[in-house]
Amino acid sequence: MAADEPADKPAVLIIGGLGYTGRFLAKHIHDNNLASEIRLVDKHLPELAWLAPEFKDVCTRERFVQADASREQSFPRIFDRPSGKQFDFVFNCGGETRFSQEDDVYKLRTYGLSLAMGAEAARRRIPVFIESSTGMVTAHVYGPYTSKFLGTALCMARVYQALGKEMKWLWKEDLRTNTVHVEDVARALWTGAQWYVDSKQATPRTFNLVDHGNTSQRTMAALMHDAFKIETGFHGTLINTFARMNLDHVVDEVNDETLDPWADLQQDAGISNSTPLTPFMEKELLRDTDLSLDGGLFEEEVGFRYQHESLTLEEVERVIASYKAMGWWP
């Protein structure tokens, strides 16, 4: 234990510590010297996780344990500490984040993982267990190096820019696609854990995390127009009706239109290494379904304040700049 990390600070275990949310949470804790110990558990090795340089100090081999956290035989390696003491805070940032997987995949990698980690944390009487879920309690998470949602839209916009074509959305302009910045998610997870202890909460609590921007498809279309100087718009009733009846076909057409040009852009830019970026559109992202959340309860009860209140052009430009810094952007 380092001399500047006194033992009265909590010892922290992050499941899925190399994932998108997990790495930003670890960085927040490390940069602000909030913990006496940080342990990161992930199935993937740090060398294969596309870590940006700013994560190298926290996502070290010394802090890292490679393990499948859903398997009971991994629990001693995950939870046991040399001191014999238990961790104070356990954050589960793991789980399957890809769309279009079989139900059994989500049952094993998300539902099963959450049950296993929660039960083991309870058995060991760990004071705080934080489950970072997806979908209905966390909006679309974005920020530097993101490869989900916003990342997909940016890759598609880059293709349409190169093709000189209009980028068009299905459904209505006010379809909600609420967002939250990953740095705010990391701060919120830590703030929530501290609040739970300090306020002596006796029962589990559930909160939504979402910024104040009320992000919609209209927001996204305007941002893609401004960032790439391309025409953007929305399909009419006829196309939308066809898409509603033939969504799989529409998704295939969209991907056929963008994947090869994206590969050409990467080749022309000399990008030969694999990157996490792709314009590949998953069916779930094209459905006529609002993601509209109310995050007011967390702000009211915990006193949390968002530093990135909405998805803006400046935020989009920072994301693109992060891609360029990593050599991912054509």
C-alpha positions in Angstrom: 0.0 0.0 0.0 1.4 3.4 -1.0 2.2 5.9 1.8 -0.2 8.4 0.4 -3.1 6.0 0.5 -4.1 5.7 4.2 -6.0 2.6 5.3 -9.1 4.6 6.4 -10.0 5.1 2.8 -12.2 2.4 1.3 -10.7 -0.5 -0.5 -12.4 -0.8 -3.9 -13.1 -3.8 -6.2 -14.4 -3.1 -9.7 -15.8 -6.0 -11.7 -15.5 -5.2 -15.4 -12.7 -2.9 -14.5 -11.4 -2.6 -18.1 -14.8 -2.0 -19.6 -15.8 1.5 -20.8 -17.5 2.5 -17.5 -15.1 0.5 -15.3 -12.0 2.2 -16.6 -13.4 5.7 -16.2 -14.5 4.8 -12.6 -11.1 3.5 -11.8 -9.4 6.6 -13.2 -11.7 8.9 -11.2 -10.9 7.0 -8.0 -7.2 7.0 -8.8 -6.9 10.6 -9.9 -8.6 11.9 -6.8 -6.8 9.5 -4.4 -10.1 8.2 -3.0 -9.2 4.6 -2.2 -6.7 2.7 -0.1 -6.7 -0.1 -2.7 -8.1 -0.6 -6.2 -8.5 -4.0 -7.7 -9.7 -4.4 -11.3 -11.3 -7.7 -12.5 -12.0 -8.4 -16.1 -12.0 -11.3 -18.5 -9.8 -9.4 -21.0 -6.2 -8.5 -20.6 -5.2 -4.8 -20.4 -3.1 -5.2 -23.6 -6.3 -6.1 -25.5 -8.6 -3.5 -24.1 -7.7 -0.5 -26.3 -6.7 1.5 -23.3 -5.8 5.1 -23.9 -2.6 6.5 -22.4 -4.4 8.2 -19.5 -5.5 4.9 -18.2 -2.1 3.3 -18.0 -1.3 4.5 -14.4 -4.5 3.0 -13.0 -5.1 -0.1 -15.1 -1.8 -1.7 -14.1 -0.9 -5.3 -13.9 -0.5 -4.9 -10.1 -4.1 -3.9 -9.7 -5.5 -6.4 -12.3 -7.0 -9.8 -11.9 -8.0 -11.7 -15.0 -11.1 -13.8 -14.1 -14.6 -14.8 -15.2 -16.5 -13.2 -12.3 -19.6 -15.3 -13.0 -17.8 -18.5 -12.0 -17.8 -19.4 -8.4 -14.3 -20.9 -8.5 -13.0 -17.4 -9.4 -14.4 -15.8 -6.2 -11.3 -16.3 -3.9 -9.0 -14.7 -6.5 -11.5 -11.9 -7.0 -12.4 -11.1 -3.4 -9.6 -12.3 -1.1 -7.1 -9.7 0.0 -3.6 -10.4 1.5 -4.6 -8.5 4.7 -7.6 -10.9 5.2 -9.9 -7.9 5.3 -12.9 -7.5 2.9 -13.3 -4.8 0.3 -15.4 -1.8 1.4 -17.0 -1.0 -2.0 -17.7 -3.4 -4.8 -18.8 -2.0 -8.2 -20.2 -4.3 -10.8 -19.5 -2.7 -14.1 -19.4 -6.0 -16.0 -22.0 -7.7 -18.1 -22.8 -8.2 -21.8 -23.1 -4.8 -23.5 -23.5 -6.0 -27.1 -26.9 -6.0 -28.7 -28.5 -8.9 -30.7 -27.2 -11.7 -28.6 -29.1 -14.9 -27.6 -31.1 -14.8 -24.4 -28.8 -17.4 -22.9 -25.8 -15.0 -23.4 -27.5 -12.2 -21.4 -28.7 -14.7 -18.8 -25.1 -16.0 -18.2 -23.0 -12.8 -18.7 -25.3 -10.2 -17.2 -28.1 -11.7 -15.0 -25.9 -14.5 -13.7 -23.0 -12.3 -13.1 -25.0 -9.8 -11.1 -26.6 -12.5 -9.0 -23.2 -14.1 -8.3 -21.5 -10.9 -7.4 -24.3 -9.7 -5.3 -24.6 -12.9 -3.4 -20.9 -13.2 -2.7 -20.7 -9.5 -1.6 -23.6 -10.2 0.8 -22.0 -13.4 2.1 -18.8 -11.5 2.9 -20.8 -8.7 4.5 -19.3 -6.1 2.2 -20.8 -2.7 3.2 -21.6 -1.4 -0.3 -22.4 -3.3 -3.5 -23.1 -1.0 -6.6 -24.7 -2.6 -9.6 -24.1 -0.4 -12.8 -26.9 -1.6 -15.0 -27.8 -0.6 -18.5 -30.8 0.4 -20.5 -33.5 1.5 -18.2 -31.4 3.1 -15.4 -28.5 4.4 -17.5 -29.0 6.5 -20.6 -26.7 6.0 -23.7 -23.2 6.6 -22.2 -20.8 8.6 -24.3 -17.5 10.3 -23.9 -13.9 10.0 -25.2 -13.1 6.7 -26.9 -16.8 5.5 -26.9 -17.6 2.8 -29.5 -21.3 2.5 -28.7 -24.4 4.6 -29.8 -22.6 7.9 -30.4 -19.6 6.2 -31.8 -21.8 4.3 -34.3 -23.5 7.5 -35.4 -20.2 9.3 -35.9 -18.8 6.5 -38.0 -21.9 6.5 -40.1 -21.8 10.3 -40.5 -18.2 10.0 -41.6 -19.2 7.5 -44.3 -22.0 9.7 -45.6 -19.7 12.6 -45.6 -17.2 10.7 -47.8 -20.0 9.5 -50.1 -21.5 13.0 -50.3 -24.9 11.6 -49.3 -27.6 12.7 -46.9 -27.8 10.9 -43.6 -31.4 10.1 -42.8 -33.1 8.8 -39.7 -36.2 6.6 -39.3 -39.2 7.5 -37.2 -39.9 10.8 -35.6 -37.6 13.7 -34.8 -38.6 13.7 -31.1 -37.8 10.0 -30.5 -35.9 10.2 -27.2 -32.3 8.8 -27.2 -31.3 10.1 -23.7 -27.6 10.3 -23.0 -25.1 10.7 -20.1 -21.3 11.4 -20.2 -19.1 8.6 -18.9 -17.2 10.9 -16.6 -20.5 11.8 -14.9 -21.4 8.2 -14.6 -18.0 7.5 -12.9 -18.5 10.4 -10.5 -22.1 9.3 -9.8 -21.1 5.7 -9.0 -18.6 6.9 -6.4 -20.9 9.6 -5.0 -23.7 7.1 -4.6 -21.5 4.7 -2.8 -20.3 7.3 -0.3 -23.8 8.6 0.1 -25.1 5.1 0.9 -22.6 4.8 3.7 -22.7 8.3 5.1 -26.6 8.4 5.2 -26.7 5.0 6.7 -29.1 3.6 4.1 -30.8 0.4 5.3 -32.3 -0.8 2.1 -31.1 -1.1 -1.6 -31.8 1.9 -3.8 -32.2 2.3 -7.5 -31.4 5.5 -9.4 -31.4 6.6 -13.1 -28.4 8.4 -14.5 -29.2 10.8 -17.4 -28.1 14.3 -18.3 -30.3 17.4 -18.7 -30.1 17.5 -22.5 -33.2 15.4 -23.2 -31.3 14.1 -26.2 -33.5 13.0 -29.1 -33.1 12.1 -32.8 -33.5 15.7 -33.6 -30.5 16.5 -31.4 -28.4 13.8 -33.1 -29.3 14.9 -36.6 -28.4 18.5 -35.8 -25.1 17.4 -34.3 -24.1 15.2 -37.2 -25.0 18.1 -39.6 -22.9 20.6 -37.7 -19.9 18.2 -37.1 -19.6 16.8 -40.6 -21.3 19.5 -42.7 -23.6 17.0 -44.3 -27.3 17.1 -45.0 -29.4 15.3 -42.5 -33.1 14.5 -42.4 -35.9 12.0 -41.6 -37.6 9.4 -43.7 -41.3 9.8 -44.5 -44.3 7.8 -43.5 -44.0 5.3 -46.4 -40.4 4.3 -45.6 -41.1 4.2 -41.9 -44.1 1.9 -42.4 -42.0 -0.5 -44.5 -39.2 -0.4 -41.9 -41.6 -1.2 -39.1 -42.7 -4.3 -41.0 -39.2 -5.3 -42.3 -36.7 -4.0 -39.8 -34.2 -6.8 -40.3 -34.1 -6.1 -44.0 -33.6 -2.3 -43.4 -30.8 -3.0 -41.0 -29.0 -5.2 -43.5 -29.4 -2.5 -46.2 -28.0 0.2 -43.9 -25.0 -2.0 -43.1 -24.4 -2.9 -46.7 -24.3 0.8 -47.5 -21.8 1.8 -44.8 -19.4 -1.1 -44.0 -17.4 -1.3 -47.2 -16.9 2.5 -47.5 -15.8 2.6 -43.9 -13.2 -0.1 -44.6 -12.0 1.9 -47.6 -11.7 5.1 -45.5 -9.6 3.2 -42.9 -7.4 1.7 -45.6 -6.9 5.1 -47.3 -6.0 6.6 -43.9 -3.4 3.9 -43.3 -5.3 2.4 -40.4 -4.3 -1.3 -40.5 -4.8 -2.2 -36.8 -8.1 -3.3 -35.4 -10.1 -0.6 -33.7 -13.3 -0.7 -31.7 -15.0 1.7 -34.1 -17.5 0.6 -36.7 -20.6 2.0 -38.4 -22.3 -1.4 -38.0 -25.9 -0.7 -37.0 -27.6 -3.2 -34.6 -31.3 -3.7 -34.9 -31.9 -2.5 -31.3 -30.5 1.0 -32.2 -33.0 1.3 -35.1 -36.2 0.4 -33.3 -39.0 2.9 -32.9 -38.5 2.9 -29.1 -37.9 5.9 -26.8 -35.1 5.9 -24.3 -36.5 8.6 -22.0 -35.4 8.7 -18.4 -35.9 10.8 -15.3 -32.7 11.2 -13.3 -34.1 13.7 -10.8 -34.3 11.4 -7.8 -30.5 10.9 -7.7 -29.9 14.6 -7.9 -32.5 15.4 -5.2 -31.6 12.7 -2.7 -27.8 12.5 -3.2 -27.1 16.1 -4.2 -25.3 15.1 -7.3 -24.6 17.6 -10.1 -23.8 16.8 -13.7 -20.7 18.4 -15.2 -21.7 17.5 -18.7 -25.3 18.7 -18.8 -26.0 17.9 -22.4 -24.6 16.4 -25.6 -23.2 19.3 -27.5 -21.1 19.9 -30.6 -18.1 20.6 -28.4 -18.6 17.2 -26.7 -18.9 15.5 -30.1 -15.7 17.2 -31.3 -13.9 16.0 -28.1 -14.9 12.4 -28.9 -13.6 12.7 -32.4 -10.4 14.2 -31.1 -10.0 11.2 -28.8 -10.4 8.8 -31.8 -7.7 10.7 -33.7 -5.3 10.6 -30.8 -5.6 6.8 -30.7 -5.1 6.5 -34.5 -8.7 5.2 -35.0 -10.2 7.9 -37.1 -10.0 8.1 -40.9 
